[in-house]
Amino acid sequence: MIPLAFAGAISPVMLTEQTVLLAGRDGRRVAGGYAVGAGATLLVLLSLLVLFGSAIALPGEPRLSASLDVVLGSLLVLIAAVLRLRRPRTPKPEKSRDRGLTPGQALGFGVFSMATNFTTLAAMVPVAKEIAASDLGLIGRLIVIGIVVVVAALPAWLPLAMTLVAPAPTRRGLQALSHFIDTRGRLVTVLLLTAVGLFLVARGVVHIIGS
C-alpha cells in the first residue's frame, strides 16, 4: 500500500500549484487552505472506497476478492501503459497564479485539484480494497487510512511544511523536488503501478486456481 501511496503522491501539477500559492499574497494561509482541501478530499474518497469494499464483504468471499485483484491489477497496468504512451502534460502554474485567492477559495481549489487527480485516485482503489479486505478493526483501519492520505497528499502539504521548518533552503529544495518529479516522476509512477498491478493479477490468478 505504501508504494502505491507514493505513486499517487507524484503529482507535478499539484506541486506546482502549491508552490505558486506559497509565493502569492498571504501565501502560507492560502497554501494551508489548499492543503486542507486536497487532503480532506482524498480522505473522504479513500474512506468511501474502503466503506464500499467492506460493504461487499471481501474477506468472506475469497473468489470475489481474487477476481477483484485481477481486475484492479489489470486496471493499474492499463493506466501505467496509458501514462507511458501519453505525451507528458506540462504544468501551467499561470492558471493557478491568482494572488488574490483567499484561504477559503484555496480550499475549494485544493478540493478540485485532488478530485481531478485521476492518477492518485486510481492508485487509491487497490489500497482501499486491501484495507477493506484486512482483519484490522475500526481503529486500525482509520490509522492506515490516515497514513496513506498523509503520504499520497505530499504535494499538498510538503511545500508548506518546508516553509515552516526551514524557510531558507525551502526554495532550493522545492526546485530540486519539482525537477525530479518533472524528469522522473512519470517513470516512477509507471514502474510502481505496473509492479503492483502485475502483483495483484498474479495473486488473484493463484487464488482463483487454488480455490
PyMOL CGO cylinders between C-alpha atoms (Angstrom):
from pymol import cmd
from pymol.cgo import CYLINDER

trace = [
    CYLINDER, 0.00, 0.00, 0.00, 2.83, 2.42, 0.79, 0.3, 1, 1, 1, 1, 1, 1,
    CYLINDER, 2.83, 2.42, 0.79, 4.41, 2.17, -2.70, 0.3, 1, 1, 1, 1, 1, 1,
    CYLINDER, 4.41, 2.17, -2.70, 1.02, 2.91, -4.21, 0.3, 1, 1, 1, 1, 1, 1,
    CYLINDER, 1.02, 2.91, -4.21, 0.57, 5.86, -1.87, 0.3, 1, 1, 1, 1, 1, 1,
    CYLINDER, 0.57, 5.86, -1.87, 3.94, 7.24, -3.01, 0.3, 1, 1, 1, 1, 1, 1,
    CYLINDER, 3.94, 7.24, -3.01, 2.94, 6.64, -6.63, 0.3, 1, 1, 1, 1, 1, 1,
    CYLINDER, 2.94, 6.64, -6.63, -0.20, 8.65, -6.02, 0.3, 1, 1, 1, 1, 1, 1,
    CYLINDER, -0.20, 8.65, -6.02, 1.89, 11.40, -4.46, 0.3, 1, 1, 1, 1, 1, 1,
    CYLINDER, 1.89, 11.40, -4.46, 3.85, 12.02, -7.66, 0.3, 1, 1, 1, 1, 1, 1,
    CYLINDER, 3.85, 12.02, -7.66, 1.87, 14.96, -8.99, 0.3, 1, 1, 1, 1, 1, 1,
    CYLINDER, 1.87, 14.96, -8.99, 3.88, 17.75, -10.65, 0.3, 1, 1, 1, 1, 1, 1,
    CYLINDER, 3.88, 17.75, -10.65, 0.72, 19.78, -11.29, 0.3, 1, 1, 1, 1, 1, 1,
    CYLINDER, 0.72, 19.78, -11.29, -0.36, 19.85, -7.63, 0.3, 1, 1, 1, 1, 1, 1,
    CYLINDER, -0.36, 19.85, -7.63, 3.20, 20.55, -6.50, 0.3, 1, 1, 1, 1, 1, 1,
    CYLINDER, 3.20, 20.55, -6.50, 3.43, 23.46, -8.93, 0.3, 1, 1, 1, 1, 1, 1,
    CYLINDER, 3.43, 23.46, -8.93, 0.07, 24.85, -7.84, 0.3, 1, 1, 1, 1, 1, 1,
    CYLINDER, 0.07, 24.85, -7.84, 1.03, 24.73, -4.17, 0.3, 1, 1, 1, 1, 1, 1,
    CYLINDER, 1.03, 24.73, -4.17, 4.42, 26.30, -4.81, 0.3, 1, 1, 1, 1, 1, 1,
    CYLINDER, 4.42, 26.30, -4.81, 2.80, 29.16, -6.72, 0.3, 1, 1, 1, 1, 1, 1,
    CYLINDER, 2.80, 29.16, -6.72, 0.23, 29.72, -3.98, 0.3, 1, 1, 1, 1, 1, 1,
    CYLINDER, 0.23, 29.72, -3.98, 3.01, 29.92, -1.40, 0.3, 1, 1, 1, 1, 1, 1,
    CYLINDER, 3.01, 29.92, -1.40, 4.67, 32.66, -3.46, 0.3, 1, 1, 1, 1, 1, 1,
    CYLINDER, 4.67, 32.66, -3.46, 1.49, 34.76, -3.57, 0.3, 1, 1, 1, 1, 1, 1,
    CYLINDER, 1.49, 34.76, -3.57, -0.06, 37.19, -1.14, 0.3, 1, 1, 1, 1, 1, 1,
    CYLINDER, -0.06, 37.19, -1.14, -0.71, 35.67, 2.32, 0.3, 1, 1, 1, 1, 1, 1,
    CYLINDER, -0.71, 35.67, 2.32, 1.00, 32.57, 0.93, 0.3, 1, 1, 1, 1, 1, 1,
    CYLINDER, 1.00, 32.57, 0.93, 1.07, 30.35, 3.98, 0.3, 1, 1, 1, 1, 1, 1,
    CYLINDER, 1.07, 30.35, 3.98, -2.60, 30.78, 4.85, 0.3, 1, 1, 1, 1, 1, 1,
    CYLINDER, -2.60, 30.78, 4.85, -3.66, 30.28, 1.25, 0.3, 1, 1, 1, 1, 1, 1,
    CYLINDER, -3.66, 30.28, 1.25, -1.39, 27.24, 0.87, 0.3, 1, 1, 1, 1, 1, 1,
    CYLINDER, -1.39, 27.24, 0.87, -2.81, 25.89, 4.12, 0.3, 1, 1, 1, 1, 1, 1,
    CYLINDER, -2.81, 25.89, 4.12, -6.32, 26.12, 2.70, 0.3, 1, 1, 1, 1, 1, 1,
    CYLINDER, -6.32, 26.12, 2.70, -5.20, 24.30, -0.44, 0.3, 1, 1, 1, 1, 1, 1,
    CYLINDER, -5.20, 24.30, -0.44, -3.56, 21.53, 1.62, 0.3, 1, 1, 1, 1, 1, 1,
    CYLINDER, -3.56, 21.53, 1.62, -6.66, 21.08, 3.78, 0.3, 1, 1, 1, 1, 1, 1,
    CYLINDER, -6.66, 21.08, 3.78, -8.93, 20.90, 0.73, 0.3, 1, 1, 1, 1, 1, 1,
    CYLINDER, -8.93, 20.90, 0.73, -6.75, 18.37, -1.08, 0.3, 1, 1, 1, 1, 1, 1,
    CYLINDER, -6.75, 18.37, -1.08, -6.12, 16.22, 1.99, 0.3, 1, 1, 1, 1, 1, 1,
    CYLINDER, -6.12, 16.22, 1.99, -9.74, 16.23, 3.13, 0.3, 1, 1, 1, 1, 1, 1,
    CYLINDER, -9.74, 16.23, 3.13, -10.93, 15.26, -0.35, 0.3, 1, 1, 1, 1, 1, 1,
    CYLINDER, -10.93, 15.26, -0.35, -8.50, 12.36, -0.51, 0.3, 1, 1, 1, 1, 1, 1,
    CYLINDER, -8.50, 12.36, -0.51, -9.52, 11.26, 2.99, 0.3, 1, 1, 1, 1, 1, 1,
    CYLINDER, -9.52, 11.26, 2.99, -13.22, 11.27, 2.10, 0.3, 1, 1, 1, 1, 1, 1,
    CYLINDER, -13.22, 11.27, 2.10, -12.75, 9.45, -1.20, 0.3, 1, 1, 1, 1, 1, 1,
    CYLINDER, -12.75, 9.45, -1.20, -10.47, 6.79, 0.29, 0.3, 1, 1, 1, 1, 1, 1,
    CYLINDER, -10.47, 6.79, 0.29, -12.85, 6.28, 3.22, 0.3, 1, 1, 1, 1, 1, 1,
    CYLINDER, -12.85, 6.28, 3.22, -15.77, 5.82, 0.83, 0.3, 1, 1, 1, 1, 1, 1,
    CYLINDER, -15.77, 5.82, 0.83, -13.78, 3.28, -1.18, 0.3, 1, 1, 1, 1, 1, 1,
    CYLINDER, -13.78, 3.28, -1.18, -12.94, 1.35, 1.99, 0.3, 1, 1, 1, 1, 1, 1,
    CYLINDER, -12.94, 1.35, 1.99, -16.57, 1.50, 3.11, 0.3, 1, 1, 1, 1, 1, 1,
    CYLINDER, -16.57, 1.50, 3.11, -17.70, 0.19, -0.27, 0.3, 1, 1, 1, 1, 1, 1,
    CYLINDER, -17.70, 0.19, -0.27, -15.14, -2.61, -0.10, 0.3, 1, 1, 1, 1, 1, 1,
    CYLINDER, -15.14, -2.61, -0.10, -16.32, -3.56, 3.38, 0.3, 1, 1, 1, 1, 1, 1,
    CYLINDER, -16.32, -3.56, 3.38, -19.96, -3.49, 2.26, 0.3, 1, 1, 1, 1, 1, 1,
    CYLINDER, -19.96, -3.49, 2.26, -19.37, -6.27, -0.29, 0.3, 1, 1, 1, 1, 1, 1,
    CYLINDER, -19.37, -6.27, -0.29, -17.72, -8.41, 2.40, 0.3, 1, 1, 1, 1, 1, 1,
    CYLINDER, -17.72, -8.41, 2.40, -14.45, -9.11, 0.61, 0.3, 1, 1, 1, 1, 1, 1,
    CYLINDER, -14.45, -9.11, 0.61, -12.89, -11.11, 3.47, 0.3, 1, 1, 1, 1, 1, 1,
    CYLINDER, -12.89, -11.11, 3.47, -15.79, -13.59, 3.34, 0.3, 1, 1, 1, 1, 1, 1,
    CYLINDER, -15.79, -13.59, 3.34, -15.69, -14.01, -0.44, 0.3, 1, 1, 1, 1, 1, 1,
    CYLINDER, -15.69, -14.01, -0.44, -12.22, -15.25, -1.48, 0.3, 1, 1, 1, 1, 1, 1,
    CYLINDER, -12.22, -15.25, -1.48, -13.20, -15.80, -5.12, 0.3, 1, 1, 1, 1, 1, 1,
    CYLINDER, -13.20, -15.80, -5.12, -14.69, -12.31, -5.33, 0.3, 1, 1, 1, 1, 1, 1,
    CYLINDER, -14.69, -12.31, -5.33, -11.59, -10.90, -3.69, 0.3, 1, 1, 1, 1, 1, 1,
    CYLINDER, -11.59, -10.90, -3.69, -9.33, -12.75, -6.14, 0.3, 1, 1, 1, 1, 1, 1,
    CYLINDER, -9.33, -12.75, -6.14, -11.39, -11.61, -9.11, 0.3, 1, 1, 1, 1, 1, 1,
    CYLINDER, -11.39, -11.61, -9.11, -11.13, -8.03, -7.91, 0.3, 1, 1, 1, 1, 1, 1,
    CYLINDER, -11.13, -8.03, -7.91, -7.36, -8.47, -7.61, 0.3, 1, 1, 1, 1, 1, 1,
    CYLINDER, -7.36, -8.47, -7.61, -7.22, -9.45, -11.29, 0.3, 1, 1, 1, 1, 1, 1,
    CYLINDER, -7.22, -9.45, -11.29, -9.50, -6.58, -12.34, 0.3, 1, 1, 1, 1, 1, 1,
    CYLINDER, -9.50, -6.58, -12.34, -7.70, -3.95, -10.27, 0.3, 1, 1, 1, 1, 1, 1,
    CYLINDER, -7.70, -3.95, -10.27, -4.29, -5.24, -11.27, 0.3, 1, 1, 1, 1, 1, 1,
    CYLINDER, -4.29, -5.24, -11.27, -5.20, -5.17, -14.94, 0.3, 1, 1, 1, 1, 1, 1,
    CYLINDER, -5.20, -5.17, -14.94, -6.57, -1.65, -14.50, 0.3, 1, 1, 1, 1, 1, 1,
    CYLINDER, -6.57, -1.65, -14.50, -3.32, -0.46, -12.91, 0.3, 1, 1, 1, 1, 1, 1,
    CYLINDER, -3.32, -0.46, -12.91, -1.24, -1.99, -15.70, 0.3, 1, 1, 1, 1, 1, 1,
    CYLINDER, -1.24, -1.99, -15.70, -3.51, -0.34, -18.27, 0.3, 1, 1, 1, 1, 1, 1,
    CYLINDER, -3.51, -0.34, -18.27, -3.20, 3.04, -16.55, 0.3, 1, 1, 1, 1, 1, 1,
    CYLINDER, -3.20, 3.04, -16.55, 0.58, 2.61, -16.43, 0.3, 1, 1, 1, 1, 1, 1,
    CYLINDER, 0.58, 2.61, -16.43, 0.62, 1.88, -20.17, 0.3, 1, 1, 1, 1, 1, 1,
    CYLINDER, 0.62, 1.88, -20.17, -1.50, 4.95, -20.89, 0.3, 1, 1, 1, 1, 1, 1,
    CYLINDER, -1.50, 4.95, -20.89, 0.77, 7.14, -18.76, 0.3, 1, 1, 1, 1, 1, 1,
    CYLINDER, 0.77, 7.14, -18.76, 3.81, 5.75, -20.53, 0.3, 1, 1, 1, 1, 1, 1,
    CYLINDER, 3.81, 5.75, -20.53, 2.42, 6.36, -24.02, 0.3, 1, 1, 1, 1, 1, 1,
    CYLINDER, 2.42, 6.36, -24.02, 0.64, 9.64, -23.38, 0.3, 1, 1, 1, 1, 1, 1,
    CYLINDER, 0.64, 9.64, -23.38, 2.52, 12.83, -24.02, 0.3, 1, 1, 1, 1, 1, 1,
    CYLINDER, 2.52, 12.83, -24.02, 3.55, 14.38, -20.69, 0.3, 1, 1, 1, 1, 1, 1,
    CYLINDER, 3.55, 14.38, -20.69, 1.38, 17.28, -19.66, 0.3, 1, 1, 1, 1, 1, 1,
    CYLINDER, 1.38, 17.28, -19.66, 3.31, 20.44, -18.95, 0.3, 1, 1, 1, 1, 1, 1,
    CYLINDER, 3.31, 20.44, -18.95, 2.15, 22.05, -15.71, 0.3, 1, 1, 1, 1, 1, 1,
    CYLINDER, 2.15, 22.05, -15.71, 0.79, 25.53, -16.22, 0.3, 1, 1, 1, 1, 1, 1,
    CYLINDER, 0.79, 25.53, -16.22, 1.33, 27.43, -12.99, 0.3, 1, 1, 1, 1, 1, 1,
    CYLINDER, 1.33, 27.43, -12.99, -0.05, 30.60, -14.52, 0.3, 1, 1, 1, 1, 1, 1,
    CYLINDER, -0.05, 30.60, -14.52, -3.55, 29.16, -14.26, 0.3, 1, 1, 1, 1, 1, 1,
    CYLINDER, -3.55, 29.16, -14.26, -3.28, 28.93, -10.51, 0.3, 1, 1, 1, 1, 1, 1,
    CYLINDER, -3.28, 28.93, -10.51, -1.29, 32.13, -10.00, 0.3, 1, 1, 1, 1, 1, 1,
    CYLINDER, -1.29, 32.13, -10.00, -4.14, 34.08, -8.53, 0.3, 1, 1, 1, 1, 1, 1,
    CYLINDER, -4.14, 34.08, -8.53, -2.56, 36.30, -5.93, 0.3, 1, 1, 1, 1, 1, 1,
    CYLINDER, -2.56, 36.30, -5.93, -6.00, 37.38, -4.77, 0.3, 1, 1, 1, 1, 1, 1,
    CYLINDER, -6.00, 37.38, -4.77, -7.04, 33.91, -3.57, 0.3, 1, 1, 1, 1, 1, 1,
    CYLINDER, -7.04, 33.91, -3.57, -8.44, 33.72, -0.07, 0.3, 1, 1, 1, 1, 1, 1,
    CYLINDER, -8.44, 33.72, -0.07, -7.85, 30.67, 2.14, 0.3, 1, 1, 1, 1, 1, 1,
    CYLINDER, -7.85, 30.67, 2.14, -11.46, 29.63, 1.54, 0.3, 1, 1, 1, 1, 1, 1,
    CYLINDER, -11.46, 29.63, 1.54, -11.05, 29.84, -2.23, 0.3, 1, 1, 1, 1, 1, 1,
    CYLINDER, -11.05, 29.84, -2.23, -7.75, 27.95, -1.98, 0.3, 1, 1, 1, 1, 1, 1,
    CYLINDER, -7.75, 27.95, -1.98, -9.55, 25.22, -0.02, 0.3, 1, 1, 1, 1, 1, 1,
    CYLINDER, -9.55, 25.22, -0.02, -12.02, 24.82, -2.88, 0.3, 1, 1, 1, 1, 1, 1,
    CYLINDER, -12.02, 24.82, -2.88, -9.15, 24.85, -5.35, 0.3, 1, 1, 1, 1, 1, 1,
    CYLINDER, -9.15, 24.85, -5.35, -7.48, 22.03, -3.38, 0.3, 1, 1, 1, 1, 1, 1,
    CYLINDER, -7.48, 22.03, -3.38, -10.71, 20.00, -3.42, 0.3, 1, 1, 1, 1, 1, 1,
    CYLINDER, -10.71, 20.00, -3.42, -10.98, 20.40, -7.19, 0.3, 1, 1, 1, 1, 1, 1,
    CYLINDER, -10.98, 20.40, -7.19, -7.30, 19.58, -7.79, 0.3, 1, 1, 1, 1, 1, 1,
    CYLINDER, -7.30, 19.58, -7.79, -7.45, 16.34, -5.80, 0.3, 1, 1, 1, 1, 1, 1,
    CYLINDER, -7.45, 16.34, -5.80, -10.86, 15.31, -7.17, 0.3, 1, 1, 1, 1, 1, 1,
    CYLINDER, -10.86, 15.31, -7.17, -9.50, 15.57, -10.72, 0.3, 1, 1, 1, 1, 1, 1,
    CYLINDER, -9.50, 15.57, -10.72, -6.12, 13.98, -9.95, 0.3, 1, 1, 1, 1, 1, 1,
    CYLINDER, -6.12, 13.98, -9.95, -7.01, 10.66, -11.57, 0.3, 1, 1, 1, 1, 1, 1,
    CYLINDER, -7.01, 10.66, -11.57, -3.54, 9.11, -11.21, 0.3, 1, 1, 1, 1, 1, 1,
    CYLINDER, -3.54, 9.11, -11.21, -3.70, 9.48, -7.44, 0.3, 1, 1, 1, 1, 1, 1,
    CYLINDER, -3.70, 9.48, -7.44, -7.29, 8.27, -7.26, 0.3, 1, 1, 1, 1, 1, 1,
    CYLINDER, -7.29, 8.27, -7.26, -6.54, 5.22, -9.41, 0.3, 1, 1, 1, 1, 1, 1,
    CYLINDER, -6.54, 5.22, -9.41, -3.75, 4.24, -7.03, 0.3, 1, 1, 1, 1, 1, 1,
    CYLINDER, -3.75, 4.24, -7.03, -6.15, 4.56, -4.09, 0.3, 1, 1, 1, 1, 1, 1,
    CYLINDER, -6.15, 4.56, -4.09, -8.59, 1.92, -5.41, 0.3, 1, 1, 1, 1, 1, 1,
    CYLINDER, -8.59, 1.92, -5.41, -6.38, -1.14, -4.73, 0.3, 1, 1, 1, 1, 1, 1,
    CYLINDER, -6.38, -1.14, -4.73, -5.22, 0.43, -1.48, 0.3, 1, 1, 1, 1, 1, 1,
    CYLINDER, -5.22, 0.43, -1.48, -8.84, 0.73, -0.34, 0.3, 1, 1, 1, 1, 1, 1,
    CYLINDER, -8.84, 0.73, -0.34, -9.50, -2.86, -1.41, 0.3, 1, 1, 1, 1, 1, 1,
    CYLINDER, -9.50, -2.86, -1.41, -6.58, -4.11, 0.70, 0.3, 1, 1, 1, 1, 1, 1,
    CYLINDER, -6.58, -4.11, 0.70, -7.74, -2.14, 3.74, 0.3, 1, 1, 1, 1, 1, 1,
    CYLINDER, -7.74, -2.14, 3.74, -11.31, -3.38, 3.33, 0.3, 1, 1, 1, 1, 1, 1,
    CYLINDER, -11.31, -3.38, 3.33, -10.16, -7.00, 3.00, 0.3, 1, 1, 1, 1, 1, 1,
    CYLINDER, -10.16, -7.00, 3.00, -7.87, -6.84, 6.03, 0.3, 1, 1, 1, 1, 1, 1,
    CYLINDER, -7.87, -6.84, 6.03, -8.62, -8.13, 9.53, 0.3, 1, 1, 1, 1, 1, 1,
    CYLINDER, -8.62, -8.13, 9.53, -7.98, -4.72, 11.06, 0.3, 1, 1, 1, 1, 1, 1,
    CYLINDER, -7.98, -4.72, 11.06, -10.53, -3.25, 13.40, 0.3, 1, 1, 1, 1, 1, 1,
    CYLINDER, -10.53, -3.25, 13.40, -12.04, 0.18, 13.01, 0.3, 1, 1, 1, 1, 1, 1,
    CYLINDER, -12.04, 0.18, 13.01, -9.20, 1.98, 14.79, 0.3, 1, 1, 1, 1, 1, 1,
    CYLINDER, -9.20, 1.98, 14.79, -6.58, 0.08, 12.81, 0.3, 1, 1, 1, 1, 1, 1,
    CYLINDER, -6.58, 0.08, 12.81, -8.26, 0.92, 9.51, 0.3, 1, 1, 1, 1, 1, 1,
    CYLINDER, -8.26, 0.92, 9.51, -8.52, 4.58, 10.44, 0.3, 1, 1, 1, 1, 1, 1,
    CYLINDER, -8.52, 4.58, 10.44, -4.81, 4.65, 11.26, 0.3, 1, 1, 1, 1, 1, 1,
    CYLINDER, -4.81, 4.65, 11.26, -3.86, 3.01, 7.95, 0.3, 1, 1, 1, 1, 1, 1,
    CYLINDER, -3.86, 3.01, 7.95, -6.16, 5.35, 6.01, 0.3, 1, 1, 1, 1, 1, 1,
    CYLINDER, -6.16, 5.35, 6.01, -4.57, 8.31, 7.77, 0.3, 1, 1, 1, 1, 1, 1,
    CYLINDER, -4.57, 8.31, 7.77, -1.05, 7.14, 6.90, 0.3, 1, 1, 1, 1, 1, 1,
    CYLINDER, -1.05, 7.14, 6.90, -1.97, 6.59, 3.24, 0.3, 1, 1, 1, 1, 1, 1,
    CYLINDER, -1.97, 6.59, 3.24, -3.62, 10.02, 3.00, 0.3, 1, 1, 1, 1, 1, 1,
    CYLINDER, -3.62, 10.02, 3.00, -0.58, 11.74, 4.53, 0.3, 1, 1, 1, 1, 1, 1,
    CYLINDER, -0.58, 11.74, 4.53, 1.77, 10.02, 2.07, 0.3, 1, 1, 1, 1, 1, 1,
    CYLINDER, 1.77, 10.02, 2.07, -0.41, 10.46, -1.03, 0.3, 1, 1, 1, 1, 1, 1,
    CYLINDER, -0.41, 10.46, -1.03, -1.08, 14.14, -0.24, 0.3, 1, 1, 1, 1, 1, 1,
    CYLINDER, -1.08, 14.14, -0.24, 2.63, 15.02, -0.01, 0.3, 1, 1, 1, 1, 1, 1,
    CYLINDER, 2.63, 15.02, -0.01, 2.47, 17.57, -2.87, 0.3, 1, 1, 1, 1, 1, 1,
    CYLINDER, 2.47, 17.57, -2.87, -0.22, 19.47, -0.99, 0.3, 1, 1, 1, 1, 1, 1,
    CYLINDER, -0.22, 19.47, -0.99, 1.36, 19.75, 2.45, 0.3, 1, 1, 1, 1, 1, 1,
    CYLINDER, 1.36, 19.75, 2.45, 5.12, 19.21, 1.98, 0.3, 1, 1, 1, 1, 1, 1,
    CYLINDER, 5.12, 19.21, 1.98, 5.88, 22.63, 0.43, 0.3, 1, 1, 1, 1, 1, 1,
    CYLINDER, 5.88, 22.63, 0.43, 4.00, 24.37, 3.26, 0.3, 1, 1, 1, 1, 1, 1,
    CYLINDER, 4.00, 24.37, 3.26, 5.75, 22.28, 5.92, 0.3, 1, 1, 1, 1, 1, 1,
    CYLINDER, 5.75, 22.28, 5.92, 9.13, 23.08, 4.41, 0.3, 1, 1, 1, 1, 1, 1,
    CYLINDER, 9.13, 23.08, 4.41, 8.48, 26.82, 4.59, 0.3, 1, 1, 1, 1, 1, 1,
    CYLINDER, 8.48, 26.82, 4.59, 7.61, 26.45, 8.28, 0.3, 1, 1, 1, 1, 1, 1,
    CYLINDER, 7.61, 26.45, 8.28, 10.55, 24.24, 9.25, 0.3, 1, 1, 1, 1, 1, 1,
    CYLINDER, 10.55, 24.24, 9.25, 13.34, 25.63, 7.07, 0.3, 1, 1, 1, 1, 1, 1,
    CYLINDER, 13.34, 25.63, 7.07, 12.38, 28.81, 5.20, 0.3, 1, 1, 1, 1, 1, 1,
    CYLINDER, 12.38, 28.81, 5.20, 15.87, 29.49, 3.82, 0.3, 1, 1, 1, 1, 1, 1,
    CYLINDER, 15.87, 29.49, 3.82, 16.57, 26.26, 1.89, 0.3, 1, 1, 1, 1, 1, 1,
    CYLINDER, 16.57, 26.26, 1.89, 12.92, 25.70, 1.00, 0.3, 1, 1, 1, 1, 1, 1,
    CYLINDER, 12.92, 25.70, 1.00, 13.14, 27.31, -2.44, 0.3, 1, 1, 1, 1, 1, 1,
    CYLINDER, 13.14, 27.31, -2.44, 16.15, 25.20, -3.43, 0.3, 1, 1, 1, 1, 1, 1,
    CYLINDER, 16.15, 25.20, -3.43, 14.54, 22.06, -2.07, 0.3, 1, 1, 1, 1, 1, 1,
    CYLINDER, 14.54, 22.06, -2.07, 11.28, 22.67, -3.90, 0.3, 1, 1, 1, 1, 1, 1,
    CYLINDER, 11.28, 22.67, -3.90, 13.12, 23.38, -7.14, 0.3, 1, 1, 1, 1, 1, 1,
    CYLINDER, 13.12, 23.38, -7.14, 15.07, 20.12, -6.83, 0.3, 1, 1, 1, 1, 1, 1,
    CYLINDER, 15.07, 20.12, -6.83, 11.94, 18.14, -5.94, 0.3, 1, 1, 1, 1, 1, 1,
    CYLINDER, 11.94, 18.14, -5.94, 9.97, 19.69, -8.76, 0.3, 1, 1, 1, 1, 1, 1,
    CYLINDER, 9.97, 19.69, -8.76, 12.79, 18.94, -11.21, 0.3, 1, 1, 1, 1, 1, 1,
    CYLINDER, 12.79, 18.94, -11.21, 12.92, 15.30, -10.11, 0.3, 1, 1, 1, 1, 1, 1,
    CYLINDER, 12.92, 15.30, -10.11, 9.16, 14.88, -10.48, 0.3, 1, 1, 1, 1, 1, 1,
    CYLINDER, 9.16, 14.88, -10.48, 9.18, 16.59, -13.87, 0.3, 1, 1, 1, 1, 1, 1,
    CYLINDER, 9.18, 16.59, -13.87, 12.01, 14.41, -15.19, 0.3, 1, 1, 1, 1, 1, 1,
    CYLINDER, 12.01, 14.41, -15.19, 11.48, 11.09, -13.38, 0.3, 1, 1, 1, 1, 1, 1,
    CYLINDER, 11.48, 11.09, -13.38, 8.05, 11.29, -11.79, 0.3, 1, 1, 1, 1, 1, 1,
    CYLINDER, 8.05, 11.29, -11.79, 6.16, 9.74, -14.70, 0.3, 1, 1, 1, 1, 1, 1,
    CYLINDER, 6.16, 9.74, -14.70, 8.64, 6.85, -14.96, 0.3, 1, 1, 1, 1, 1, 1,
    CYLINDER, 8.64, 6.85, -14.96, 8.50, 6.15, -11.22, 0.3, 1, 1, 1, 1, 1, 1,
    CYLINDER, 8.50, 6.15, -11.22, 4.69, 6.18, -11.30, 0.3, 1, 1, 1, 1, 1, 1,
    CYLINDER, 4.69, 6.18, -11.30, 4.60, 3.84, -14.32, 0.3, 1, 1, 1, 1, 1, 1,
    CYLINDER, 4.60, 3.84, -14.32, 7.01, 1.39, -12.70, 0.3, 1, 1, 1, 1, 1, 1,
    CYLINDER, 7.01, 1.39, -12.70, 5.17, 1.35, -9.37, 0.3, 1, 1, 1, 1, 1, 1,
    CYLINDER, 5.17, 1.35, -9.37, 1.74, 0.96, -10.93, 0.3, 1, 1, 1, 1, 1, 1,
    CYLINDER, 1.74, 0.96, -10.93, 2.99, -1.79, -13.24, 0.3, 1, 1, 1, 1, 1, 1,
    CYLINDER, 2.99, -1.79, -13.24, 4.71, -3.70, -10.44, 0.3, 1, 1, 1, 1, 1, 1,
    CYLINDER, 4.71, -3.70, -10.44, 1.71, -3.55, -8.10, 0.3, 1, 1, 1, 1, 1, 1,
    CYLINDER, 1.71, -3.55, -8.10, -0.70, -4.29, -10.95, 0.3, 1, 1, 1, 1, 1, 1,
    CYLINDER, -0.70, -4.29, -10.95, 1.21, -7.41, -12.00, 0.3, 1, 1, 1, 1, 1, 1,
    CYLINDER, 1.21, -7.41, -12.00, 1.44, -8.50, -8.38, 0.3, 1, 1, 1, 1, 1, 1,
    CYLINDER, 1.44, -8.50, -8.38, -2.33, -8.18, -7.94, 0.3, 1, 1, 1, 1, 1, 1,
    CYLINDER, -2.33, -8.18, -7.94, -3.04, -10.06, -11.16, 0.3, 1, 1, 1, 1, 1, 1,
    CYLINDER, -3.04, -10.06, -11.16, -0.67, -12.89, -10.21, 0.3, 1, 1, 1, 1, 1, 1,
    CYLINDER, -0.67, -12.89, -10.21, -2.09, -13.14, -6.70, 0.3, 1, 1, 1, 1, 1, 1,
    CYLINDER, -2.09, -13.14, -6.70, -5.65, -13.15, -8.00, 0.3, 1, 1, 1, 1, 1, 1,
    CYLINDER, -5.65, -13.15, -8.00, -4.92, -15.86, -10.56, 0.3, 1, 1, 1, 1, 1, 1,
    CYLINDER, -4.92, -15.86, -10.56, -3.20, -18.03, -7.93, 0.3, 1, 1, 1, 1, 1, 1,
    CYLINDER, -3.20, -18.03, -7.93, -6.16, -17.68, -5.56, 0.3, 1, 1, 1, 1, 1, 1,
    CYLINDER, -6.16, -17.68, -5.56, -8.69, -18.44, -8.31, 0.3, 1, 1, 1, 1, 1, 1,
    CYLINDER, -8.69, -18.44, -8.31, -6.81, -21.57, -9.38, 0.3, 1, 1, 1, 1, 1, 1,
    CYLINDER, -6.81, -21.57, -9.38, -6.31, -22.62, -5.77, 0.3, 1, 1, 1, 1, 1, 1,
    CYLINDER, -6.31, -22.62, -5.77, -10.00, -22.31, -4.93, 0.3, 1, 1, 1, 1, 1, 1,
]
cmd.load_cgo(trace, "trace")
